[in-house]
Amino acid sequence: EIVMTQSPATLSVSPGERATLSCRASQSVSSNLAWYQQRPGQAPRLLIYGANTRATGIPARFSGSGSGTEFTLTISSLQSEDFAIYYCQQYNKWPPALTFGGGTKVEIQ
Amino acid sequence: QVHLVQSGADVKKPGASVKVSCNASGYTFTGYYIHWVRQAPGQGLQWMGWINPNSGGTNYAQQFQGRVTMTRDTSISTAYMELSRLRSDDTAVYYCAKAPRGAATDYFDYWGQGTLVTVSS
């Protein structure tokens, strides 16, 4: 299966600052990469798909980039509601097993 | 609007089975794959497999093969995930999630609210 590795595990950021989260795949997944936000006690919410396309209703401060094995989620100016855990997920056609990264917790500095 | 509503929390003894339901509304149930993802307490997300609601075809993650069964009832737009021979490390929140494009390998645009399954003697 494709292993997804996220870094850092925890990111301490002040409100208004920029956050940069990384996700690496053990083999190329092309642009078949999604990002999710999970707040405590809630289900994950889709932020980005196709590596760089924002889902419906997602603010423009969230942006995704990358392809192949290296991906980045950037939050340009952190708002209070953005402090959460972020997961990447690959959905490459082969092998046909979907996998998630271990998550990055964005906390208030 | 799309909604996925799951059954309520459950407590099971080791060795038992649990069946979680996921009722879909707001879209054509048979048009989009339903996946199941679980999350152990304080841990990350783990994909379990998918079901094609149209054909009933399934694909399970290797670590669950032989213990998981995914089914559906199209008459009530509901998908089910049954996990057998439960162990304490199966204690987790189980989510159903809808894939948006009619493809098996995909991302998830809508999620259920989650169902906590606790395995304890």
Contacts between the chains, C-beta under 8 A, distances in Angstrom:
chain1	res1	chain2	res2	distance
A	1	B	62	7.7
A	32	B	105	7.6
A	34	B	107	3.7
A	34	B	108	7.5
A	36	B	45	7.9
A	36	B	108	7.9
A	43	B	95	5.8
A	43	B	111	4.0
A	43	B	112	6.7
A	43	B	113	6.0
A	43	B	114	5.5
A	44	B	45	6.8
A	44	B	95	7.6
A	44	B	108	7.6
A	44	B	111	5.9
A	45	B	111	7.6
A	46	B	107	6.5
A	46	B	108	6.3
A	46	B	109	5.4
A	49	B	107	4.7
A	55	B	109	6.8
A	87	B	44	6.6
A	87	B	45	5.7
A	89	B	45	7.5
A	89	B	107	6.3
A	89	B	108	7.8
A	91	B	105	4.9
A	91	B	106	5.2
A	91	B	107	5.3
A	92	B	105	6.8
A	93	B	105	5.2
A	96	B	59	6.3
A	96	B	104	6.7
A	96	B	105	5.6
A	97	B	47	7.1
A	97	B	61	5.9
A	97	B	62	7.1
A	98	B	35	7.3
A	98	B	47	4.3
A	98	B	105	6.4
A	99	B	47	6.5
A	100	B	37	7.9
A	100	B	44	6.0
A	100	B	45	4.3
A	100	B	46	7.2
A	100	B	47	6.7
A	101	B	44	7.4
A	102	B	44	4.9
A	103	B	44	4.9
A	103	B	45	7.7
